[in-house]
Amino acid sequence: MLEHCIAGIAELVRTFGGLELFQHLPRLQVWRTFNAVVTGTGSYLPEKILTNKDLEKTLDTTDVWITERTGISERRIAAEDESASTMAARAGKQALEAGGISPDNVDLIIVCTSSPDVLFPSTACFVQNELKAFNCAAYDVSAVCSGFVFGL
């Protein structure tokens, strides 16, 4: 299928006169397999907990109202010195330990977040630096609730 797409693109380019740029396309090697392995997992939650009962004290709401509509009964609040990257790095260190691998053996870091530390560089780059995983690529996926699924 990919060979047909490449040949189609090459034919389109020939039609419009750009052959010299794409004459190598039909000779491209196509990798048909991709092996990814999750060797370890880690997690981190901030210590501070904000419950629905806490919210009842300052907002016109109830625990029942929130729970029935969202299923949420508590949420974690990051400390002043915590950010998406520091929390991800703590989880990443646990994942490395659980998988029994060194940072040098990491091929890719994907951080799925809708609350990055800053827009640029990516939060994944901060995690990469903290983990000392300098032999891999690192990028963010900002896809809100589906971010984890897209990242996986």
KACOR-V70810 format. One record per residue. N is the residue number from 1. RES is the residue in one small letter. SS is DSSP state (H for helix, E for strand, - for the rest). PSI is psi in whole degrees, -180 to 180 (none if undefined). D_FIRST is the distance of its C-alpha to the first C-alpha in Angstrom with 1 decimal. Layout:
N,RES,SS,PSI,D_FIRST  N,RES,SS,PSI,D_FIRST
This chain:
1,m,-,-48,0.0  2,l,H,-37,3.8  3,e,H,-40,5.4  4,h,H,-40,5.2  5,c,H,-44,6.4  6,i,H,-44,8.8  7,a,H,-39,9.9  8,g,H,-42,10.6  9,i,H,-44,12.5  10,a,H,-41,14.3  11,e,H,-41,15.3  12,l,H,-42,16.6  13,v,H,-41,18.6  14,r,H,-42,20.0  15,t,H,-37,21.1  16,f,-,9,23.0  17,g,-,25,24.4  18,g,-,32,22.9  19,l,H,-41,21.5  20,e,H,-26,23.5  21,l,H,-28,21.8  22,f,H,14,18.2  23,q,-,-18,18.7  24,h,-,-11,17.6  25,l,H,-46,14.0  26,p,H,-18,12.4  27,r,H,1,14.4  28,l,-,139,13.2  29,q,-,135,13.1  30,v,-,120,10.4  31,w,-,125,12.3  32,r,-,-9,11.0  33,t,-,151,14.3  34,f,-,124,16.6  35,n,-,118,20.1  36,a,-,138,22.5  37,v,-,131,25.9  38,v,-,109,28.7  39,t,-,-18,31.7  40,g,-,157,34.4  41,t,-,159,35.2  42,g,-,165,38.0  43,s,-,160,39.6  44,y,-,136,42.3  45,l,-,135,44.4  46,p,-,155,47.1  47,e,-,-39,50.6  48,k,E,128,51.9  49,i,E,133,51.3  50,l,E,113,51.8  51,t,E,168,52.4  52,n,H,-35,52.6  53,k,H,-38,56.4  54,d,H,-40,56.5  55,l,H,-30,54.9  56,e,H,-29,57.5  57,k,H,-27,60.1  58,t,H,-12,58.8  59,l,-,157,56.7  60,d,-,76,57.6  61,t,-,173,55.3  62,t,-,159,55.6  63,d,H,-45,53.7  64,v,H,-45,53.2  65,w,H,-47,51.8  66,i,H,-47,49.2  67,t,H,-44,48.3  68,e,H,-35,47.9  69,r,H,-27,45.6  70,t,H,-22,43.5  71,g,-,2,44.2  72,i,-,130,45.2  73,s,-,-22,48.6  74,e,E,159,48.5  75,r,E,157,46.6  76,r,E,143,46.9  77,i,E,124,48.2  78,a,-,143,47.4  79,a,-,168,50.4  80,e,-,-34,51.3  81,d,-,11,50.0  82,e,-,145,46.7  83,s,-,177,43.4  84,a,H,-42,39.8  85,s,H,-40,39.4  86,t,H,-37,42.5  87,m,H,-40,41.6  88,a,H,-38,38.0  89,a,H,-40,39.4  90,r,H,-42,41.9  91,a,H,-39,39.2  92,g,H,-40,37.1  93,k,H,-41,40.1  94,q,H,-41,40.5  95,a,H,-41,36.8  96,l,H,-44,37.3  97,e,H,-45,40.5  98,a,H,-35,39.0  99,g,H,-11,36.1  100,g,-,36,38.5  101,i,-,159,36.5  102,s,-,160,37.7  103,p,H,-27,36.4  104,d,H,-20,35.3  105,n,H,3,32.7  106,v,-,131,31.0  107,d,-,-27,27.5  108,l,E,138,27.1  109,i,E,122,29.5  110,i,E,123,28.3  111,v,E,120,31.2  112,c,E,108,30.6  113,t,-,148,33.6  114,s,-,7,34.8  115,s,-,68,38.0  116,p,-,161,37.3  117,d,-,-51,40.2  118,v,-,166,39.6  119,l,-,-34,36.7  120,f,-,132,36.4  121,p,-,172,35.9  122,s,-,153,33.7  123,t,H,-35,35.5  124,a,H,-32,33.2  125,c,H,-37,34.8  126,f,H,-41,38.2  127,v,H,-45,37.1  128,q,H,-44,35.6  129,n,H,-45,39.0  130,e,H,-38,41.0  131,l,H,-13,39.1  132,k,-,37,39.3  133,a,-,74,35.5  134,f,-,-1,35.1  135,n,-,20,32.3  136,c,-,167,29.6  137,a,E,158,27.8  138,a,E,129,29.3  139,y,E,166,28.4  140,d,E,151,29.4  141,v,E,120,27.6  142,s,-,89,29.7  143,a,-,30,28.6  144,v,H,-127,31.9  145,c,H,-33,31.9  146,s,H,1,28.2  147,g,H,-43,28.2  148,f,H,-44,28.6  149,v,H,-45,25.6  150,f,H,-38,23.4  151,g,H,-38,25.0  152,l,-,none,24.5
